[in-house]
Amino acid sequence: MYQETKLTLQAAQPRRILTLFLLTVPLVCLGCSRGGDDIKLAPVSGVVTMDGKPLTNAVVIFSPQKGNPSSGRTDSSGNYTLTYRDQLKGAVPDPHSITIITAPPESPRQSEDSGVAEVIPVDTFANSDQGIPKLKLPKDTFKKDPIPERYNSKSELKKEVVEGKNKFDFELQSK
């Protein structure tokens, strides 16, 4: 009788493995797919000027009512093209609030493994603030953004992104 049970279990083993495999594969495939959450994006580009001159190194941010924002950096001619997360071009078709800020010029990209790190000098004084390090920040670290607040922190700029190509130019005034 012991031998019969052993043979029955051995015969059932391949069926269990096959059943487990057939149940697992669809679940894995679902996890790897986007699961129906593909996002439709519409191309958005334009030109940003301030006082009639191209605005270089400005970051244009389009924030939809729901979802993730898209952003783009202006080149030396003031041209920008929006990029959504994961380097996808465009923005979600929806009404957007727009923020325009200046940014430091882009530095050459380095790989994460390059071993180069940006270092901020630190001074530590034994009797000053109980030995808490004091940062020596570069001069003009927190200088005021030359773009007026009405275009960034207090922006009331709004545009509606629609399916198809969208071109939005922004003519900013410094005064």
C-alpha positions, 0 to 999 in steps of 0.5 A: 500500500505504501508503494501505491501512495508513492506512485500516485504522488509521483504521477500527480507531481507533474500536473501540479507543476503544470497547473502552477506554471499555467496560473503564474504565467498570466500573473507575471505577464500582467505585472510586466505590462502597463496594465491599461494605464498607457498615458496619451500625450500631446506634443507641446513646444514653443518659445519663451522671450522676456522683454522681446529677447529669447530667454535662455535656460528657463524651465517651463513646467506644465502641471495638469489638474490631475496627473504628473507635470511635463517640463522643458528647458529653453535653449539659446533661442528660447525654444522649449519642448516638453518632456513627460516622465520617463523621457516621453515627449509631450504633456497630458491633454488637459488644462494646465497651470504653467510655471516658468523659472530660471535654472542654472546652465546644464552641466555635462552629464556624468554616469552615476559610477563616475566617482565625481561628487559635488562637494560643499565646503563645511567649516566646523567650529568647536564653540560655535553652535555646539560644534554643528557644521556651518555650510559655506555656500557659494556667493549668490546661491539664493539670488532672486529669480530674474523672472517675475513671480507672476510667471512662477511662484504666483503664476496665473498662466494657464493653457489647455493642451489638446490632442495633436500638436500644441505650440505655446509661446510666452512673452514675459515682461520683466517690469 
